[in-house]
Amino acid sequence: MTIAHDDLRLHETPATVATMSMAAALNLALADALQADDDVVVFGEDVGALGGVFRITDGLAARFGEDRCFDTPLAESGIVGTAVGMAMNGMRPVVELQFDAFALPAFEQIVSHVAKLGNRTRGALRMPIVIRIPFGGGIGGVEHHCDSSEAYYAHTPGLTVVSPSTPQDAYSLLRAAIASPDPVVFLEPKKLYWSKGEVDTSVTAELGTARIAREGTDATLIAYGSSVPLAIEAAEAAAAEGRSLQVIDVRSLSPFDDATVTAAVRATGRAVVIAEAPGYVSVASEIQARVFERCFEYLEAPVRRVTGFDTPYAPPKLEHWYLPDVDRVLDAVDSLHWEDEA
């Protein structure tokens, strides 16, 4: 399943190709969207003059004016509630909820209104809202500043939930999210804000699609967000030992691209799902279940998961014990019933 978007909105600015960080790619996507469509507005805590905690909105208020990019009170529920009213009146609000755990006060608005109004009105009232949430760990953040709450949003019908892992996808997916007529929760991996890569602004992305991040024949690693570079690192380590691992970047947590993931796992016969969030009742467990249901007769071994632990998020000094790492991924791969090692 894919979400349709207005392609005209994605091509009203000149195409450029450059190497940049994910933070810069997100900033460019917002600037291009503001330039292309006067109905787009960007707001949230400290996104105006400061340019956001992670400087994702740096320079936008100066360039487009404080009526297009502006600060709000420290009230996440009010931020999203304001976005709902704006969307009802034909605007395309893009809101930033400063940190993942800070977004929870807005959860009632997101679930009760943002996700449901389109269905409640039989499509007569759409909610073209993008809710940007920096999420995940890897930066040594204190309590409430690092969290992985993606399962809450993916579990909510009516929301599209995506997470980029490269600067290119950060740009292309955010442009597609802003062009979408329906609400998108856009999860930005804090750990990857400073990662760099080439961005071609003429490249588009379809919401609801996964991508093959690395080819391989022996097993499939399935990941999203900041777990994708980890999966690639693990695949490179496995290659040194003679094992070929494919990496699938889920990108879209909801809707989920069953076709790409199913084809990949059927081809290799083995799979490991990698995610930072706790494993119980998680996006990782849903992916695991979907793979079992669709690939059972092709599997050479049970589908494994490598996730965070079922505890509150670890404090900074313990974070490296909590987050999945290459060794844990390779241990899971080693458990996949290899006949030559029996």
Secondary structure, DSSP 8 states (H G I E B T S, - for coil): --B---HHHHSSS---EEEEEHHHHHHHHHHHHHHH-TTEEEEETT-SSS--TTSTTTTHHHHH-TTTEEE--S-HHHHHHHHHHHHHTT-EEEEE-SSTGGGGGGHHHIIIIITTHHHHTTTSS----EEEEEE--SS---TTSS---HHHHHTSTT-EEE--SSHHHHHHHHHHHHH-SS-EEEEEEGGGTT-EEEEETT----BT--EEEE--SSEEEEE-TTHHHHHHHHHHHHHTTT--EEEEE--EEES--HHHHHHHHHHHS-EEEEEEEESTTSHHHHHHHHHHHHHGGG-SS--EEEEE-SSS---GGGHHHHS--HHHHHHHHHTS--GGG-
